[in-house]
Every structure is written in structure tokens, then in C-alpha cells.
Amino acid sequence: MKKTISYAALALILAGSFVTSCESNVQKVENAQENLIDAKVELKDLQIALNEEYPAFKLEAEAKIEANEKRIELLNLVIIEPNDKKLEDLRKRRIEELNQKNIILSNKLSNYENERSDWENFKREFNHDMDGVIDALKDFGSSNTK
């Protein structure tokens, strides 16, 4: 008798949980619509934040890129030991690499306006790359001034 009651209780519990866990199609549609509305509101908030933050970020980044260009021009003008052709070729190649990285950063900044991908991720990566170029230019200049 106890086994029969136990089995009946277990069957009732399982049936009750099954019935309560199932959503009707109407409820699924309503939940999906609510999620869509929430996502649209979140997107709009992010776009507003981006529209406020991006112009200032872009001006600051363009100023850094321009400063890098000037520093690269100065490095190209500095003459090192004229008799050391290998060192001069190595120096020119390194300056050209830094110039290419600076150009890539400039393109990345201008392309972001069209893409409008993840703002926080873009900003973090861009600043990391920019800091790398700036540090390389500083190190390059300090190692050649003897």
C-alpha cells in the first residue's frame, strides 16, 4: 500500500511539474516580444552613450596619430652614422613599420564609424594599439640619441 501511494504521489508531482513548466505558444511569443523590446532599449541606450563619447575620443585619437606622424617625420630626418649601411637600413625599416601601424590605426578609427561594433572592446583595443605605437616611437627615439 505504501508503495502504491508513493508511486501515485511521485506520478502526481512529476505530472504537476511537467504541466507547470510548459509554456503556451502565446506566452512564448509574449516573452520573445518583451526580450526584443528590452534589447532595443538597451541598444538605443548604448547608441546614445556612443554618440556622446565617440566624437571626443576621435578628436583625441586623431591628435595622437598626428603627433605620431610628426615624430616619424623627425626620425626620418635624423641622420645616424653615415658609414653604417646595415644600421641605417634597419632604422628605415623600423620607422616604416611604425608608420604603417600608425596608418592602420588611422584607418581603424575612420572605419569604426561605418561598423559601429562593440564600443568598449574597440576603445580598449584601439588604446592598447595606440599606446604600443607611442611607446615604440619613444623607445626608438631614446635609443638613437647618444
Backbone as JSON Lines, residues from 0, in Angstrom:
{"i":0,"aa":"M","n":[0.82,-1.19,0.0],"ca":[0.0,0.0,0.0],"c":[0.87,1.26,0.0]}
{"i":1,"aa":"K","n":[1.92,1.2,0.83],"ca":[2.8,2.37,0.87],"c":[3.47,2.61,-0.48]}
{"i":2,"aa":"K","n":[3.8,1.5,-1.16],"ca":[4.44,1.64,-2.48],"c":[3.47,2.27,-3.47]}
{"i":3,"aa":"T","n":[2.24,1.89,-3.43],"ca":[1.24,2.42,-4.34],"c":[1.03,3.91,-4.11]}
{"i":4,"aa":"I","n":[0.98,4.31,-2.85],"ca":[0.81,5.73,-2.52],"c":[2.06,6.5,-2.95]}
{"i":5,"aa":"S","n":[3.21,5.92,-2.71],"ca":[4.47,6.58,-3.09],"c":[4.54,6.79,-4.61]}
{"i":6,"aa":"Y","n":[4.17,5.72,-5.35],"ca":[4.2,5.83,-6.81],"c":[3.17,6.84,-7.31]}
{"i":7,"aa":"A","n":[2.02,6.85,-6.7],"ca":[0.97,7.79,-7.09],"c":[1.4,9.22,-6.78]}
{"i":8,"aa":"A","n":[2.01,9.43,-5.61],"ca":[2.49,10.77,-5.24],"c":[3.59,11.23,-6.18]}
{"i":9,"aa":"L","n":[4.5,10.33,-6.49],"ca":[5.6,10.66,-7.4],"c":[5.05,11.0,-8.79]}
{"i":10,"aa":"A","n":[4.09,10.22,-9.26],"ca":[3.48,10.48,-10.56],"c":[2.76,11.82,-10.57]}
{"i":11,"aa":"L","n":[2.07,12.15,-9.48],"ca":[1.39,13.43,-9.37],"c":[2.38,14.6,-9.38]}
{"i":12,"aa":"I","n":[3.44,14.44,-8.65],"ca":[4.47,15.5,-8.59],"c":[5.09,15.72,-9.96]}
{"i":13,"aa":"L","n":[5.44,14.63,-10.62],"ca":[6.03,14.74,-11.96],"c":[5.04,15.35,-12.96]}
{"i":14,"aa":"A","n":[3.82,14.92,-12.92],"ca":[2.81,15.46,-13.83],"c":[2.57,16.94,-13.54]}
{"i":15,"aa":"G","n":[2.51,17.3,-12.27],"ca":[2.3,18.7,-11.9],"c":[3.45,19.58,-12.34]}
{"i":16,"aa":"S","n":[4.68,19.11,-12.14],"ca":[5.83,19.92,-12.56],"c":[5.91,20.02,-14.08]}
{"i":17,"aa":"F","n":[5.52,18.96,-14.77],"ca":[5.53,18.99,-16.23],"c":[4.52,20.0,-16.77]}
{"i":18,"aa":"V","n":[3.34,20.01,-16.19],"ca":[2.28,20.92,-16.64],"c":[2.64,22.37,-16.34]}
{"i":19,"aa":"T","n":[3.19,22.6,-15.16],"ca":[3.51,23.98,-14.79],"c":[4.74,24.5,-15.53]}
{"i":20,"aa":"S","n":[5.64,23.6,-15.97],"ca":[6.84,24.07,-16.65],"c":[6.61,24.36,-18.12]}
{"i":21,"aa":"C","n":[5.58,23.84,-18.69],"ca":[5.29,24.07,-20.11],"c":[4.65,25.44,-20.29]}
{"i":22,"aa":"E","n":[5.16,26.15,-21.27],"ca":[4.57,27.44,-21.61],"c":[3.74,27.28,-22.87]}
{"i":23,"aa":"S","n":[2.71,28.03,-22.94],"ca":[1.92,28.0,-24.16],"c":[2.62,28.84,-25.23]}
{"i":24,"aa":"N","n":[2.2,28.66,-26.45],"ca":[2.81,29.42,-27.56],"c":[2.59,30.92,-27.38]}
{"i":25,"aa":"V","n":[1.45,31.28,-26.84],"ca":[1.15,32.7,-26.61],"c":[2.14,33.28,-25.61]}
{"i":26,"aa":"Q","n":[2.41,32.52,-24.54],"ca":[3.37,33.0,-23.54],"c":[4.77,33.12,-24.13]}
{"i":27,"aa":"K","n":[5.15,32.16,-24.97],"ca":[6.47,32.21,-25.6],"c":[6.61,33.45,-26.49]}
{"i":28,"aa":"V","n":[5.57,33.74,-27.23],"ca":[5.59,34.91,-28.12],"c":[5.67,36.19,-27.28]}
{"i":29,"aa":"E","n":[4.9,36.25,-26.22],"ca":[4.93,37.43,-25.34],"c":[6.31,37.62,-24.73]}
{"i":30,"aa":"N","n":[6.91,36.53,-24.27],"ca":[8.26,36.62,-23.7],"c":[9.28,37.07,-24.74]}
{"i":31,"aa":"A","n":[9.17,36.55,-25.94],"ca":[10.08,36.95,-27.01],"c":[9.92,38.42,-27.35]}
{"i":32,"aa":"Q","n":[8.68,38.91,-27.36],"ca":[8.43,40.32,-27.65],"c":[9.0,41.2,-26.54]}
{"i":33,"aa":"E","n":[8.86,40.78,-25.29],"ca":[9.43,41.54,-24.18],"c":[10.94,41.59,-24.27]}
{"i":34,"aa":"N","n":[11.56,40.44,-24.61],"ca":[13.01,40.4,-24.76],"c":[13.47,41.3,-25.9]}
{"i":35,"aa":"L","n":[12.71,41.32,-26.98],"ca":[13.05,42.17,-28.11],"c":[12.97,43.65,-27.73]}
{"i":36,"aa":"I","n":[11.93,44.01,-27.02],"ca":[11.77,45.4,-26.58],"c":[12.91,45.79,-25.65]}
{"i":37,"aa":"D","n":[13.28,44.9,-24.73],"ca":[14.39,45.18,-23.82],"c":[15.7,45.35,-24.58]}
{"i":38,"aa":"A","n":[15.92,44.49,-25.58],"ca":[17.14,44.58,-26.38],"c":[17.19,45.89,-27.17]}
{"i":39,"aa":"K","n":[16.06,46.32,-27.7],"ca":[16.02,47.58,-28.46],"c":[16.31,48.76,-27.55]}
{"i":40,"aa":"V","n":[15.76,48.73,-26.34],"ca":[16.02,49.82,-25.39],"c":[17.49,49.84,-25.02]}
{"i":41,"aa":"E","n":[18.08,48.66,-24.79],"ca":[19.5,48.58,-24.45],"c":[20.36,49.1,-25.59]}
{"i":42,"aa":"L","n":[20.01,48.73,-26.81],"ca":[20.76,49.2,-27.99],"c":[20.67,50.7,-28.12]}
{"i":43,"aa":"K","n":[19.5,51.26,-27.92],"ca":[19.32,52.71,-28.01],"c":[20.16,53.43,-26.96]}
{"i":44,"aa":"D","n":[20.18,52.88,-25.73],"ca":[21.0,53.47,-24.66],"c":[22.48,53.44,-25.02]}
{"i":45,"aa":"L","n":[22.92,52.32,-25.59],"ca":[24.33,52.2,-25.99],"c":[24.66,53.17,-27.12]}
{"i":46,"aa":"Q","n":[23.74,53.34,-28.05],"ca":[23.99,54.26,-29.16],"c":[24.07,55.7,-28.66]}
{"i":47,"aa":"I","n":[23.23,56.04,-27.7],"ca":[23.27,57.39,-27.12],"c":[24.61,57.61,-26.43]}
{"i":48,"aa":"A","n":[25.06,56.62,-25.66],"ca":[26.35,56.73,-24.98],"c":[27.48,56.85,-25.99]}
{"i":49,"aa":"L","n":[27.41,56.07,-27.06],"ca":[28.43,56.13,-28.1],"c":[28.45,57.48,-28.77]}
{"i":50,"aa":"N","n":[27.28,58.0,-29.1],"ca":[27.2,59.29,-29.77],"c":[27.77,60.4,-28.9]}
{"i":51,"aa":"E","n":[27.7,60.26,-27.6],"ca":[28.26,61.28,-26.71],"c":[29.77,61.12,-26.55]}
{"i":52,"aa":"E","n":[30.24,59.89,-26.52],"ca":[31.64,59.62,-26.21],"c":[32.54,59.57,-27.44]}
{"i":53,"aa":"Y","n":[32.05,59.11,-28.57],"ca":[32.88,58.88,-29.74],"c":[33.53,60.15,-30.3]}
{"i":54,"aa":"P","n":[32.82,61.26,-30.47],"ca":[33.47,62.44,-31.06],"c":[34.71,62.92,-30.28]}
{"i":55,"aa":"A","n":[34.61,62.94,-28.97],"ca":[35.76,63.36,-28.16],"c":[36.89,62.35,-28.29]}
{"i":56,"aa":"F","n":[36.55,61.07,-28.27],"ca":[37.55,60.02,-28.43],"c":[38.25,60.15,-29.77]}
{"i":57,"aa":"K","n":[37.47,60.41,-30.82],"ca":[38.03,60.51,-32.16],"c":[38.99,61.7,-32.27]}
{"i":58,"aa":"L","n":[38.6,62.85,-31.72],"ca":[39.49,64.02,-31.76],"c":[40.8,63.74,-31.04]}
{"i":59,"aa":"E","n":[40.71,63.12,-29.88],"ca":[41.92,62.8,-29.11],"c":[42.8,61.81,-29.87]}
{"i":60,"aa":"A","n":[42.19,60.8,-30.47],"ca":[42.95,59.8,-31.22],"c":[43.59,60.41,-32.45]}
{"i":61,"aa":"E","n":[42.86,61.27,-33.15],"ca":[43.44,61.93,-34.33],"c":[44.62,62.81,-33.96]}
{"i":62,"aa":"A","n":[44.55,63.46,-32.79],"ca":[45.68,64.28,-32.34],"c":[46.89,63.41,-32.05]}
{"i":63,"aa":"K","n":[46.67,62.25,-31.45],"ca":[47.78,61.32,-31.17],"c":[48.38,60.79,-32.46]}
{"i":64,"aa":"I","n":[47.53,60.47,-33.43],"ca":[48.01,59.96,-34.72],"c":[48.84,61.03,-35.42]}
{"i":65,"aa":"E","n":[48.38,62.26,-35.37],"ca":[49.12,63.36,-35.99],"c":[50.47,63.57,-35.3]}
{"i":66,"aa":"A","n":[50.49,63.48,-33.97],"ca":[51.74,63.61,-33.23],"c":[52.69,62.48,-33.61]}
{"i":67,"aa":"N","n":[52.16,61.27,-33.79],"ca":[52.99,60.15,-34.22],"c":[53.58,60.41,-35.61]}
{"i":68,"aa":"E","n":[52.77,60.96,-36.51],"ca":[53.26,61.26,-37.86],"c":[54.41,62.26,-37.81]}
{"i":69,"aa":"K","n":[54.27,63.28,-36.99],"ca":[55.34,64.28,-36.86],"c":[56.61,63.66,-36.28]}
{"i":70,"aa":"R","n":[56.43,62.79,-35.29],"ca":[57.58,62.12,-34.67],"c":[58.28,61.22,-35.7]}
{"i":71,"aa":"I","n":[57.51,60.54,-36.54],"ca":[58.07,59.67,-37.58],"c":[58.83,60.52,-38.61]}
{"i":72,"aa":"E","n":[58.29,61.67,-38.97],"ca":[58.99,62.57,-39.9],"c":[60.33,63.02,-39.31]}
{"i":73,"aa":"L","n":[60.31,63.37,-38.03],"ca":[61.56,63.79,-37.37],"c":[62.57,62.65,-37.34]}
{"i":74,"aa":"L","n":[62.1,61.44,-37.07],"ca":[63.02,60.3,-37.04],"c":[63.62,60.05,-38.42]}
{"i":75,"aa":"N","n":[62.85,60.29,-39.46],"ca":[63.39,60.12,-40.81],"c":[64.45,61.16,-41.14]}
{"i":76,"aa":"L","n":[64.39,62.32,-40.51],"ca":[65.34,63.39,-40.79],"c":[66.66,63.22,-40.03]}
{"i":77,"aa":"V","n":[66.6,62.53,-38.91],"ca":[67.8,62.35,-38.1],"c":[68.76,61.41,-38.82]}
{"i":78,"aa":"I","n":[69.99,61.87,-38.97],"ca":[71.0,61.06,-39.65],"c":[71.84,60.36,-38.6]}
{"i":79,"aa":"I","n":[71.96,59.05,-38.78],"ca":[72.86,58.31,-37.89],"c":[74.18,58.11,-38.6]}
{"i":80,"aa":"E","n":[75.06,57.38,-38.0],"ca":[76.41,57.19,-38.55],"c":[76.35,56.85,-40.05]}
{"i":81,"aa":"P","n":[76.86,57.74,-40.89],"ca":[76.71,57.56,-42.33],"c":[77.44,56.33,-42.88]}
{"i":82,"aa":"N","n":[78.41,55.8,-42.18],"ca":[79.18,54.67,-42.69],"c":[78.52,53.32,-42.39]}
{"i":83,"aa":"D","n":[77.5,53.3,-41.56],"ca":[76.89,52.04,-41.15],"c":[75.59,51.8,-41.94]}
{"i":84,"aa":"K","n":[75.74,51.18,-43.1],"ca":[74.61,50.95,-44.01],"c":[73.6,49.98,-43.4]}
{"i":85,"aa":"K","n":[74.05,48.92,-42.72],"ca":[73.13,47.94,-42.13],"c":[72.26,48.59,-41.07]}
{"i":86,"aa":"L","n":[72.86,49.43,-40.23],"ca":[72.11,50.1,-39.18],"c":[71.11,51.08,-39.78]}
{"i":87,"aa":"E","n":[71.52,51.76,-40.84],"ca":[70.62,52.72,-41.49],"c":[69.42,52.0,-42.13]}
{"i":88,"aa":"D","n":[69.67,50.86,-42.78],"ca":[68.57,50.1,-43.39],"c":[67.63,49.57,-42.31]}
{"i":89,"aa":"L","n":[68.17,49.07,-41.23],"ca":[67.36,48.57,-40.12],"c":[66.52,49.69,-39.53]}
{"i":90,"aa":"R","n":[67.11,50.85,-39.37],"ca":[66.42,52.01,-38.82],"c":[65.27,52.44,-39.74]}
{"i":91,"aa":"K","n":[65.53,52.5,-41.04],"ca":[64.5,52.89,-42.01],"c":[63.35,51.88,-42.01]}
{"i":92,"aa":"R","n":[63.69,50.6,-41.94],"ca":[62.65,49.57,-41.93],"c":[61.78,49.69,-40.68]}
{"i":93,"aa":"R","n":[62.41,49.94,-39.54],"ca":[61.66,50.08,-38.28],"c":[60.76,51.33,-38.32]}
{"i":94,"aa":"I","n":[61.26,52.42,-38.86],"ca":[60.45,53.64,-38.99],"c":[59.26,53.37,-39.9]}
{"i":95,"aa":"E","n":[59.49,52.64,-40.99],"ca":[58.39,52.34,-41.91],"c":[57.35,51.44,-41.24]}
{"i":96,"aa":"E","n":[57.78,50.48,-40.42],"ca":[56.84,49.63,-39.68],"c":[55.97,50.48,-38.75]}
{"i":97,"aa":"L","n":[56.6,51.41,-38.06],"ca":[55.84,52.28,-37.15],"c":[54.88,53.17,-37.93]}
{"i":98,"aa":"N","n":[55.31,53.62,-39.09],"ca":[54.44,54.45,-39.93],"c":[53.23,53.63,-40.39]}
{"i":99,"aa":"Q","n":[53.45,52.37,-40.79],"ca":[52.34,51.51,-41.22],"c":[51.36,51.25,-40.07]}
{"i":100,"aa":"K","n":[51.88,51.02,-38.89],"ca":[51.0,50.82,-37.73],"c":[50.17,52.07,-37.47]}
{"i":101,"aa":"N","n":[50.77,53.23,-37.62],"ca":[50.05,54.49,-37.43],"c":[48.95,54.65,-38.48]}
{"i":102,"aa":"I","n":[49.24,54.28,-39.71],"ca":[48.25,54.35,-40.79],"c":[47.1,53.38,-40.5]}
{"i":103,"aa":"I","n":[47.43,52.18,-40.02],"ca":[46.4,51.19,-39.68],"c":[45.49,51.74,-38.58]}
{"i":104,"aa":"L","n":[46.07,52.38,-37.59],"ca":[45.27,52.97,-36.52],"c":[44.34,54.05,-37.07]}
{"i":105,"aa":"S","n":[44.84,54.87,-37.96],"ca":[44.02,55.91,-38.57],"c":[42.85,55.3,-39.34]}
{"i":106,"aa":"N","n":[43.13,54.26,-40.1],"ca":[42.07,53.58,-40.86],"c":[41.06,52.91,-39.93]}
{"i":107,"aa":"K","n":[41.57,52.31,-38.87],"ca":[40.69,51.65,-37.91],"c":[39.72,52.66,-37.28]}
{"i":108,"aa":"L","n":[40.23,53.84,-36.98],"ca":[39.4,54.88,-36.39],"c":[38.33,55.35,-37.37]}
{"i":109,"aa":"S","n":[38.71,55.57,-38.61],"ca":[37.72,56.05,-39.57],"c":[36.74,54.95,-39.97]}
{"i":110,"aa":"N","n":[37.16,53.7,-39.97],"ca":[36.26,52.59,-40.32],"c":[35.27,52.29,-39.21]}
{"i":111,"aa":"Y","n":[35.58,52.66,-37.99],"ca":[34.67,52.35,-36.89],"c":[33.32,53.04,-37.07]}
{"i":112,"aa":"E","n":[33.32,54.22,-37.65],"ca":[32.06,54.94,-37.85],"c":[31.1,54.14,-38.72]}
{"i":113,"aa":"N","n":[31.63,53.36,-39.66],"ca":[30.78,52.55,-40.54],"c":[30.35,51.25,-39.86]}
{"i":114,"aa":"E","n":[31.25,50.66,-39.08],"ca":[30.98,49.36,-38.47],"c":[30.1,49.47,-37.23]}
{"i":115,"aa":"R","n":[30.44,50.38,-36.34],"ca":[29.72,50.57,-35.07],"c":[29.59,49.25,-34.3]}
{"i":116,"aa":"S","n":[30.72,48.57,-34.13],"ca":[30.71,47.33,-33.37],"c":[30.78,47.63,-31.88]}
{"i":117,"aa":"D","n":[31.2,46.67,-31.1],"ca":[31.26,46.81,-29.65],"c":[32.18,47.97,-29.26]}
{"i":118,"aa":"W","n":[31.62,49.03,-28.72],"ca":[32.34,50.26,-28.42],"c":[33.43,50.04,-27.39]}
{"i":119,"aa":"E","n":[33.1,49.39,-26.28],"ca":[34.08,49.2,-25.2],"c":[35.26,48.37,-25.69]}
{"i":120,"aa":"N","n":[34.99,47.33,-26.44],"ca":[36.04,46.48,-26.97],"c":[36.91,47.25,-27.97]}
{"i":121,"aa":"F","n":[36.27,48.01,-28.85],"ca":[37.01,48.81,-29.83],"c":[37.91,49.82,-29.12]}
{"i":122,"aa":"K","n":[37.35,50.52,-28.14],"ca":[38.11,51.55,-27.44],"c":[39.32,50.94,-26.72]}
{"i":123,"aa":"R","n":[39.11,49.8,-26.07],"ca":[40.2,49.15,-25.34],"c":[41.32,48.72,-26.3]}
{"i":124,"aa":"E","n":[40.94,48.06,-27.39],"ca":[41.93,47.59,-28.36],"c":[42.64,48.75,-29.04]}
{"i":125,"aa":"F","n":[41.88,49.78,-29.41],"ca":[42.48,50.93,-30.08],"c":[43.49,51.62,-29.17]}
{"i":126,"aa":"N","n":[43.11,51.85,-27.91],"ca":[44.03,52.49,-26.97],"c":[45.26,51.64,-26.73]}
{"i":127,"aa":"H","n":[45.1,50.32,-26.67],"ca":[46.24,49.43,-26.48],"c":[47.21,49.55,-27.66]}
{"i":128,"aa":"D","n":[46.66,49.5,-28.87],"ca":[47.5,49.61,-30.07],"c":[48.16,50.98,-30.16]}
{"i":129,"aa":"M","n":[47.41,52.03,-29.83],"ca":[47.95,53.38,-29.88],"c":[49.1,53.53,-28.87]}
{"i":130,"aa":"D","n":[48.9,53.04,-27.66],"ca":[49.95,53.11,-26.65],"c":[51.2,52.36,-27.1]}
{"i":131,"aa":"G","n":[50.99,51.24,-27.79],"ca":[52.13,50.47,-28.3],"c":[52.94,51.27,-29.31]}
{"i":132,"aa":"V","n":[52.27,51.96,-30.22],"ca":[52.97,52.77,-31.22],"c":[53.68,53.94,-30.54]}
{"i":133,"aa":"I","n":[53.0,54.6,-29.63],"ca":[53.6,55.75,-28.93],"c":[54.83,55.3,-28.16]}
{"i":134,"aa":"D","n":[54.73,54.2,-27.44],"ca":[55.88,53.69,-26.67],"c":[57.03,53.3,-27.59]}
{"i":135,"aa":"A","n":[56.71,52.67,-28.72],"ca":[57.76,52.28,-29.66],"c":[58.46,53.51,-30.23]}
{"i":136,"aa":"L","n":[57.7,54.57,-30.51],"ca":[58.31,55.8,-31.01],"c":[59.2,56.45,-29.96]}
{"i":137,"aa":"K","n":[58.75,56.43,-28.71],"ca":[59.57,56.99,-27.63],"c":[60.85,56.19,-27.45]}
{"i":138,"aa":"D","n":[60.71,54.86,-27.44],"ca":[61.89,54.0,-27.27],"c":[62.84,54.14,-28.45]}
{"i":139,"aa":"F","n":[62.28,54.25,-29.64],"ca":[63.09,54.38,-30.84],"c":[63.93,55.65,-30.77]}
{"i":140,"aa":"G","n":[63.3,56.73,-30.38],"ca":[63.99,58.0,-30.3],"c":[65.04,58.02,-29.19]}
{"i":141,"aa":"S","n":[64.74,57.4,-28.06],"ca":[65.68,57.44,-26.94],"c":[66.88,56.55,-27.18]}
{"i":142,"aa":"S","n":[66.73,55.46,-27.94],"ca":[67.85,54.58,-28.17],"c":[68.81,55.13,-29.22]}
{"i":143,"aa":"N","n":[68.34,56.11,-30.02],"ca":[69.19,56.66,-31.07],"c":[69.81,58.01,-30.71]}
{"i":144,"aa":"T","n":[69.5,58.53,-29.56],"ca":[70.07,59.82,-29.18],"c":[71.19,59.61,-28.2]}
{"i":145,"aa":"K","n":[72.42,59.59,-28.73],"ca":[73.6,59.36,-27.88],"c":[74.47,60.58,-27.87]}
